[in-house]
């Protein structure tokens, strides 16, 4: 089992989190989201970005250290993610966000063989009122109009039947 998968499994299964910060980032579909990871280690270390998929499966996104350019884990869309840093923070930029990007992201590093989660971020993607919402509104409006006409027709029909029964025949 790879180093990153063991890290993620250990962190998720044992729930061992040390010195962590948590936040929420909201973004519109099609926009960009930038997640932050504070550098808490004063010595060079590998910082790992993960995404928690289906609340149980950690998925490695990137491994970063200050000496080399960031590397991306197998299966990661290189056009979708970008990792940069400054003196105190490592940034994970997610480009052209869509609903499938929503989830829980976390970053951390190892020290003395033990994992340390530095930051966790919940990425929320706001749903747009799109064609589905408009179609639903249109259908509900049409059903309302049809039912209103049926009710009016039935009321008029009942009234006419009642009047015909009450009126004397000559």
C-alpha positions in Angstrom: 0.0 0.0 0.0 1.4 3.4 -0.9 2.6 6.0 1.6 -0.2 8.4 0.8 -3.0 5.8 1.0 -1.7 4.5 4.3 -1.7 8.1 5.6 -5.2 8.8 4.5 -6.5 5.5 5.8 -4.8 6.0 9.1 -6.1 9.5 9.5 -9.7 8.6 8.5 -10.0 5.3 10.3 -8.4 6.3 13.6 -9.7 9.9 13.5 -6.3 11.0 14.7 -6.0 14.7 14.1 -3.4 17.0 15.6 -3.3 20.8 15.5 -6.0 21.1 12.8 -7.9 24.0 11.5 -11.2 23.6 9.8 -13.1 25.9 7.3 -15.7 25.9 4.7 -15.4 27.4 1.2 -18.4 28.1 -1.0 -18.1 28.5 -4.8 -20.4 28.9 -7.8 -20.2 26.2 -10.5 -17.6 27.2 -13.1 -15.7 29.3 -10.6 -12.3 28.6 -9.0 -11.8 27.6 -5.3 -8.6 28.1 -3.4 -8.0 26.0 -0.3 -5.3 26.9 2.2 -2.9 24.7 4.2 -0.8 26.4 6.8 2.9 25.4 6.9 3.3 24.5 10.6 6.5 22.5 10.2 9.8 24.4 10.3 11.7 21.7 8.6 11.3 20.5 5.0 8.5 17.9 4.8 6.1 16.5 2.3 2.6 18.1 2.5 -0.1 15.9 1.1 -3.5 17.1 -0.2 -6.4 14.6 0.0 -10.1 14.6 -0.9 -12.5 12.5 1.0 -14.8 10.7 -1.4 -18.1 9.3 -0.3 -17.2 10.2 3.3 -15.0 7.1 3.5 -12.4 6.9 0.7 -9.4 9.3 0.8 -8.1 10.2 -2.6 -4.7 11.7 -2.9 -4.5 14.9 -5.0 -1.0 16.2 -4.6 2.3 15.9 -2.7 4.3 19.0 -2.2 7.6 19.9 -0.6 9.5 23.2 -0.7 12.5 21.8 -2.6 10.7 20.3 -5.6 7.8 21.3 -7.8 4.5 19.8 -6.6 3.6 16.3 -7.9 0.2 15.0 -8.5 -1.2 11.6 -7.6 -2.2 9.0 -10.2 -5.5 9.7 -11.8 -5.6 13.4 -10.9 -6.7 15.8 -13.7 -3.7 18.1 -14.1 -5.8 20.8 -15.7 -8.2 20.8 -12.7 -5.7 21.4 -9.9 -2.8 23.7 -9.2 -0.6 23.8 -6.1 1.4 26.9 -5.2 2.9 28.2 -2.0 4.3 31.2 -0.2 6.3 31.4 3.0 3.5 30.4 5.3 0.8 28.7 3.2 0.3 26.0 0.6 -2.6 26.6 -1.8 -4.7 24.1 -3.7 -6.5 25.8 -6.5 -9.4 23.9 -8.0 -10.3 25.2 -11.4 -13.8 25.2 -13.1 -15.5 23.8 -10.1 -18.6 21.7 -10.6 -20.9 19.8 -8.3 -18.7 16.7 -8.4 -15.9 18.7 -6.7 -17.9 19.3 -3.6 -16.6 17.4 -0.6 -14.1 17.4 2.3 -10.5 18.2 1.5 -7.6 18.0 4.0 -3.9 18.5 4.0 -1.2 17.3 6.4 2.3 16.0 6.8 4.3 13.4 8.7 6.5 14.1 11.6 8.5 11.4 13.4 6.4 8.8 11.5 3.1 10.2 12.8 0.5 11.9 10.6 -0.5 15.5 11.4 -3.6 17.0 9.8 -3.0 20.7 9.4 -6.2 21.9 7.7 -9.5 20.5 6.7 -11.9 22.3 4.3 -15.4 21.5 3.3 -15.9 22.7 -0.3 -19.6 23.5 -1.0 -20.7 24.1 -4.6 -23.8 26.1 -4.9 -26.4 24.7 -7.3 -27.5 27.0 -10.0 -31.2 27.4 -10.8 -30.9 25.8 -14.2 -33.1 24.1 -16.8 -34.3 21.5 -14.3 -35.6 24.1 -11.9 -37.2 26.1 -14.8 -38.8 22.9 -16.2 -40.2 21.9 -12.8 -41.7 25.4 -12.4 -43.2 25.2 -15.8 -44.7 21.8 -15.2 -46.1 22.7 -11.8 -47.6 25.9 -13.3 -49.3 24.0 -16.1 -50.7 21.4 -13.7 -52.1 24.2 -11.4 -53.8 25.9 -14.4 -55.3 22.6 -15.6 -56.6 21.6 -12.1 -58.0 25.1 -11.6 -60.0 24.8 -14.9 -61.2 21.3 -13.9 -62.4 22.6 -10.5 -64.2 25.6 -12.1 -65.9 23.3 -14.6 -67.0 20.9 -11.9 -68.4 23.7 -9.7 -70.3 25.1 -12.7 -71.7 21.7 -13.7 -72.8 21.0 -10.1 -74.5 24.4 -9.9 -76.4 23.8 -13.1 -77.5 20.4 -12.0 -78.7 21.8 -8.7 -80.6 24.6 -10.4 -82.2 22.3 -12.8 -83.5 20.1 -10.0 -84.8 23.0 -8.0 -86.6 24.8 -10.9 -90.2 23.6 -11.4 -91.1 21.9 -14.6 -94.1 23.3 -16.5 
